[in-house]
Amino acid sequence: MNQQEFEFVMAEIEIIIEQLADCQFCHKPVHEDNIKLLKQLFRMKLERACALKRAG
């Protein structure tokens, strides 16, 4: 996956995280710090997966 594809995937993941954080079902918003942590976690996991794929 090139950098452009990576950024596209991350943007999609961030949209999903934000939608989940604004849950209309439970009416309990997710704290902004937790949203940032989730985005960072996904970014790290994708970067790691790409690095492993390149190394393999």
C-alpha positions in Angstrom: 0.0 0.0 0.0 1.5 3.4 -1.0 1.2 6.5 1.2 -1.8 7.8 -0.7 -3.7 4.5 -0.2 -2.6 4.5 3.4 -4.0 8.0 4.0 -7.3 7.1 2.3 -7.7 4.0 4.4 -6.9 6.0 7.6 -9.4 8.7 6.6 -12.1 6.0 6.3 -11.2 4.5 9.6 -11.3 7.9 11.3 -14.8 8.5 9.9 -15.9 5.1 11.3 -14.4 5.9 14.7 -16.1 9.3 14.8 -19.4 7.7 13.9 -19.1 5.1 16.6 -18.1 7.8 19.1 -21.3 9.6 18.4 -23.5 6.7 19.2 -27.2 7.5 19.1 -28.1 4.2 20.6 -26.5 4.5 24.0 -26.4 8.3 24.2 -23.0 8.2 25.9 -20.4 10.1 23.9 -16.9 8.9 23.8 -14.3 11.1 25.3 -12.1 13.0 22.8 -8.9 11.5 24.2 -10.2 8.0 23.6 -11.1 8.9 20.0 -7.5 10.2 19.5 -6.1 7.0 21.0 -8.2 4.8 18.7 -7.1 6.7 15.7 -3.4 6.4 16.8 -3.9 2.7 17.4 -5.3 2.0 14.0 -2.5 4.1 12.4 0.2 2.2 14.3 -1.4 -1.2 13.4 -1.7 -0.3 9.7 1.9 1.0 9.6 3.1 -2.2 11.3 1.2 -4.4 8.9 2.6 -2.5 5.9 6.2 -2.8 7.3 5.8 -6.5 7.8 4.4 -7.0 4.3 7.4 -5.0 2.9 9.9 -7.1 5.0 8.3 -10.4 4.0 
